[in-house]
Amino acid sequence: MHPTDRGPGRRKQVKIAVCIKQVPSSEARIVIAADGRSIDPTDVEMVLNPYDEYALEEALRIKEAKGGEVIVVTIGPEKAKEALRTCLAMGADRGVIVNDPSYHGGDALGTARSLADVVRGLEPDLVWCGKLSIDVEGDATPIALAEYLGWAHVALVTRLEWIDDRNARAQREVEGGREIVAIELPAVLSAEKGLNEPRYPSLKGIMAAKRKPIDEMKPGVPAEQVGSAARGAEIMAMAPPPERSGGRKFTGEVAEVVPQVVALLKTEAKVL
């Protein structure tokens, strides 16, 4: 019997794992580090990845409707516990972190392989992820995670409807319309903006989060298969976007200004 089965005639509770990541705030001033390949973390505000908030909110709503447990999982440094605490304050039951230098600096496949190792040990019915992290925007980790687990996967979910305790319909936006996919648990889903409206942590939730456990797990995958040692894609250089030039103001009669604007659109903006 699965650990979340409650016996004959009882509604089945759902154990849900939510994979999250701590990322720089989208409003933070980013400075390129001295190595030219990473950002300088000094004074950079780190937050819970926004798409992961949608994933967590949906997991919490499922728990409220069906009962069960929500576990948040992350791979990262000690500071990443702050993101886990945010999730616990929102209503998650416990957190899990894998903090080991050999696990850092990898690509999406290495991260997914690491997460799959953790998820197998948790034995959840369902895994939620944000569709992507706003620092890398790879949109690959949830798909790879499902492949390593050998589970069904639906990306970019904007709505989830339950058929029974083990089956659901996931809706996602596709070019020119909507696609509805039937899934059977266990499965991995990635959340798209619009799936829900994430809640804010309440004062009660913030206080309760201090008492909720965060388990530190040791790496279960060899270092040569994850982290920087195993990445197939490498960042060669990073650079800030070019500064915007100042706007131009034209004065004079319309007949004089229009030819000037058209000329600039052709020679400088190159949109004509």
Secondary structure, 3 states (H helix, E strand, C coil): CCCCCCCCCCCCCEEEEEECCEEECCCCCCCECCCCCCECCCCCCEEECHHHHHHHHHHHHHHHHHCEEEEEEEECCHHHHHHHHHHHHHCCCEEEEECCHHHCCCCHHHHHHHHHHHHHHHCCCEEEEECCCCCCCCCCHHHHHHHHHCCEEEEEEEEEEECCCCEEEEEEEECCEEEEEEEECCEEEEECCCCCCCCCCCHHHHHHHCCCCEEEECCCCCHHHCHHHCCCCCCCCCCCCCCCCCCCCCCCCHHHHHHHHHHHHHHCCCCC
